[in-house]
């Protein structure tokens, strides 16, 4: 039997939006060209890109019975960097392992 999709309301909605902002900030921080930047007590670990554009507007992506908030990110990779470098720098995300990443993985 097909279940209708529900939207998040109340505290769950606020938590989801807060988590989205934290993850978006982490992506920006990770890809940013500023190697000496510090965020949440962490030093930038990648600096893979020359230019990073993060869409502030959020949209909802529905996948089956689950809904995700998402926003677009565009960046220009530095010379010698590729998709594998980006994936290695972004995974695991704070949503998976916590923050600061090094302490969470240790």
Secondary structure as GFF3:
##gff-version 3
##sequence-region A 1 106
A	DSSP	alpha_helix	10	31	.	.	.	ID=ss1
A	DSSP	beta_strand	38	39	.	.	.	ID=ss2
A	DSSP	beta_strand	42	43	.	.	.	ID=ss3
A	DSSP	beta_strand	49	54	.	.	.	ID=ss4
A	DSSP	beta_strand	59	63	.	.	.	ID=ss5
A	DSSP	beta_strand	66	70	.	.	.	ID=ss6
A	DSSP	beta_strand	73	77	.	.	.	ID=ss7
A	DSSP	alpha_helix	83	90	.	.	.	ID=ss8
A	DSSP	alpha_helix	94	97	.	.	.	ID=ss9
A	DSSP	alpha_helix	101	105	.	.	.	ID=ss10
###
